[in-house]
Amino acid sequence: MALLAEHLLKPLPADKQIETGPFLEAVSHLPPFFDCLGSPVFTPIKADISGNITKIKAVYDTNPAKFRTLQNILEVEKEMYGAEWPKVGATLALMWLKRGLRFIQVFLQSICDGERDENHPNLIRVNATKAYEMALKKYHGWIVQKIFQAEHNSGGNCVSYTSLEKEEARVLRIWLNDVLGILRTMRSLI
């Protein structure tokens, strides 16, 4: 949780414009968060988030002034790609990054809310399953769903956790509120 505390997302400004540079800086610290969980079940999600950040950053780096906000990237790509948009370029990467953020948000909210498997109260299995079902499952084909289920059933996400300390819970709630604001704005864009 300390990793998230060090790199909190900026609250959205009144105009709801998400500045690309600070956003990419903040989310670039999410993949190492999965390392803290110590489970191979999160490896594909970590890789997907990292890859999407890289794709968006590559577009941003071509002209930071032109792509100052995520909205600028979407507007330029919508015009550039026409009928193929939004299923191409940085826009597609942003859609998948949004889904990854939603996964993290549901996962952490579930932990913060104290949701547990009564038979295995120290494991995150119930939290990871809830997050997958709510944030990613509907976008994955049958094969990917079965891979997640097999990894889940094999005990691949049997990471244990202790109850959140008061300060960790406070930081987590701040982070979750910021993510929710960003997700709401992103939902209205793509």
Contacts in CASP RR format, 6 or more apart in sequence:
PFRMAT RR
TARGET T0000
AUTHOR 0000-0000-0000
METHOD contacts of the structure
MODEL  1
MALLAEHLLKPLPADKQIETGPFLEAVSHLPPFFDCLGSPVFTPIKADIS
GNITKIKAVYDTNPAKFRTLQNILEVEKEMYGAEWPKVGATLALMWLKRG
LRFIQVFLQSICDGERDENHPNLIRVNATKAYEMALKKYHGWIVQKIFQA
EHNSGGNCVSYTSLEKEEARVLRIWLNDVLGILRTMRSLI
1 164 0 8 1.000
1 168 0 8 1.000
1 171 0 8 1.000
1 172 0 8 1.000
2 168 0 8 1.000
3 29 0 8 1.000
3 32 0 8 1.000
3 33 0 8 1.000
3 36 0 8 1.000
4 29 0 8 1.000
4 33 0 8 1.000
4 171 0 8 1.000
4 172 0 8 1.000
4 175 0 8 1.000
5 168 0 8 1.000
5 171 0 8 1.000
5 175 0 8 1.000
6 29 0 8 1.000
7 25 0 8 1.000
7 26 0 8 1.000
7 29 0 8 1.000
8 26 0 8 1.000
8 171 0 8 1.000
8 174 0 8 1.000
8 175 0 8 1.000
8 178 0 8 1.000
9 23 0 8 1.000
9 26 0 8 1.000
9 27 0 8 1.000
9 175 0 8 1.000
9 178 0 8 1.000
9 179 0 8 1.000
9 182 0 8 1.000
10 19 0 8 1.000
10 22 0 8 1.000
10 23 0 8 1.000
10 26 0 8 1.000
10 178 0 8 1.000
11 178 0 8 1.000
12 18 0 8 1.000
12 178 0 8 1.000
12 181 0 8 1.000
12 182 0 8 1.000
12 185 0 8 1.000
16 185 0 8 1.000
17 69 0 8 1.000
17 71 0 8 1.000
18 69 0 8 1.000
18 70 0 8 1.000
18 71 0 8 1.000
18 182 0 8 1.000
18 185 0 8 1.000
18 186 0 8 1.000
19 68 0 8 1.000
19 69 0 8 1.000
20 56 0 8 1.000
20 60 0 8 1.000
20 64 0 8 1.000
20 67 0 8 1.000
20 68 0 8 1.000
20 69 0 8 1.000
20 70 0 8 1.000
20 72 0 8 1.000
20 73 0 8 1.000
21 60 0 8 1.000
21 64 0 8 1.000
23 70 0 8 1.000
23 182 0 8 1.000
24 53 0 8 1.000
24 56 0 8 1.000
24 57 0 8 1.000
24 60 0 8 1.000
27 49 0 8 1.000
27 53 0 8 1.000
27 97 0 8 1.000
27 101 0 8 1.000
28 53 0 8 1.000
30 49 0 8 1.000
30 101 0 8 1.000
30 104 0 8 1.000
31 46 0 8 1.000
31 49 0 8 1.000
31 50 0 8 1.000
31 53 0 8 1.000
33 104 0 8 1.000
34 42 0 8 1.000
34 43 0 8 1.000
34 45 0 8 1.000
34 46 0 8 1.000
35 46 0 8 1.000
37 124 0 8 1.000
37 157 0 8 1.000
37 159 0 8 1.000
38 159 0 8 1.000
39 124 0 8 1.000
39 156 0 8 1.000
39 157 0 8 1.000
39 158 0 8 1.000
39 159 0 8 1.000
40 151 0 8 1.000
40 156 0 8 1.000
41 128 0 8 1.000
41 148 0 8 1.000
41 151 0 8 1.000
41 152 0 8 1.000
41 155 0 8 1.000
41 156 0 8 1.000
41 157 0 8 1.000
42 128 0 8 1.000
42 157 0 8 1.000
45 100 0 8 1.000
45 103 0 8 1.000
45 136 0 8 1.000
48 96 0 8 1.000
48 100 0 8 1.000
49 97 0 8 1.000
49 100 0 8 1.000
51 93 0 8 1.000
52 93 0 8 1.000
52 94 0 8 1.000
52 96 0 8 1.000
52 97 0 8 1.000
53 93 0 8 1.000
53 97 0 8 1.000
55 89 0 8 1.000
55 90 0 8 1.000
55 92 0 8 1.000
55 93 0 8 1.000
56 70 0 8 1.000
56 73 0 8 1.000
56 90 0 8 1.000
56 93 0 8 1.000
56 94 0 8 1.000
56 97 0 8 1.000
58 90 0 8 1.000
59 67 0 8 1.000
59 73 0 8 1.000
59 77 0 8 1.000
59 89 0 8 1.000
59 90 0 8 1.000
60 67 0 8 1.000
60 73 0 8 1.000
60 90 0 8 1.000
66 72 0 8 1.000
66 76 0 8 1.000
67 73 0 8 1.000
67 76 0 8 1.000
70 94 0 8 1.000
70 186 0 8 1.000
70 189 0 8 1.000
71 189 0 8 1.000
73 90 0 8 1.000
73 91 0 8 1.000
73 94 0 8 1.000
74 86 0 8 1.000
74 91 0 8 1.000
74 94 0 8 1.000
74 189 0 8 1.000
74 190 0 8 1.000
77 85 0 8 1.000
77 86 0 8 1.000
77 88 0 8 1.000
77 89 0 8 1.000
77 90 0 8 1.000
77 91 0 8 1.000
78 85 0 8 1.000
78 86 0 8 1.000
78 91 0 8 1.000
81 88 0 8 1.000
81 89 0 8 1.000
81 91 0 8 1.000
85 91 0 8 1.000
86 92 0 8 1.000
86 95 0 8 1.000
86 190 0 8 1.000
91 190 0 8 1.000
94 186 0 8 1.000
94 190 0 8 1.000
95 190 0 8 1.000
98 183 0 8 1.000
98 186 0 8 1.000
98 187 0 8 1.000
98 190 0 8 1.000
99 135 0 8 1.000
99 136 0 8 1.000
99 139 0 8 1.000
100 135 0 8 1.000
100 136 0 8 1.000
101 179 0 8 1.000
101 182 0 8 1.000
101 183 0 8 1.000
101 186 0 8 1.000
102 134 0 8 1.000
102 135 0 8 1.000
102 136 0 8 1.000
102 183 0 8 1.000
103 131 0 8 1.000
103 132 0 8 1.000
103 135 0 8 1.000
103 136 0 8 1.000
104 131 0 8 1.000
104 179 0 8 1.000
105 135 0 8 1.000
105 176 0 8 1.000
105 179 0 8 1.000
105 180 0 8 1.000
105 183 0 8 1.000
106 130 0 8 1.000
106 131 0 8 1.000
106 134 0 8 1.000
106 135 0 8 1.000
107 124 0 8 1.000
107 127 0 8 1.000
107 128 0 8 1.000
107 130 0 8 1.000
107 131 0 8 1.000
108 172 0 8 1.000
108 175 0 8 1.000
108 176 0 8 1.000
109 176 0 8 1.000
110 126 0 8 1.000
110 127 0 8 1.000
110 130 0 8 1.000
110 131 0 8 1.000
111 124 0 8 1.000
111 127 0 8 1.000
111 161 0 8 1.000
111 164 0 8 1.000
111 172 0 8 1.000
112 164 0 8 1.000
112 169 0 8 1.000
112 172 0 8 1.000
112 173 0 8 1.000
112 176 0 8 1.000
115 126 0 8 1.000
115 127 0 8 1.000
115 130 0 8 1.000
116 126 0 8 1.000
117 123 0 8 1.000
117 125 0 8 1.000
117 126 0 8 1.000
120 158 0 8 1.000
122 160 0 8 1.000
122 161 0 8 1.000
122 162 0 8 1.000
123 157 0 8 1.000
123 158 0 8 1.000
123 159 0 8 1.000
123 160 0 8 1.000
124 157 0 8 1.000
124 158 0 8 1.000
124 159 0 8 1.000
124 160 0 8 1.000
124 161 0 8 1.000
125 152 0 8 1.000
125 155 0 8 1.000
125 157 0 8 1.000
125 158 0 8 1.000
128 152 0 8 1.000
128 157 0 8 1.000
129 152 0 8 1.000
132 148 0 8 1.000
132 152 0 8 1.000
137 145 0 8 1.000
137 148 0 8 1.000
140 148 0 8 1.000
151 157 0 8 1.000
164 172 0 8 1.000
END
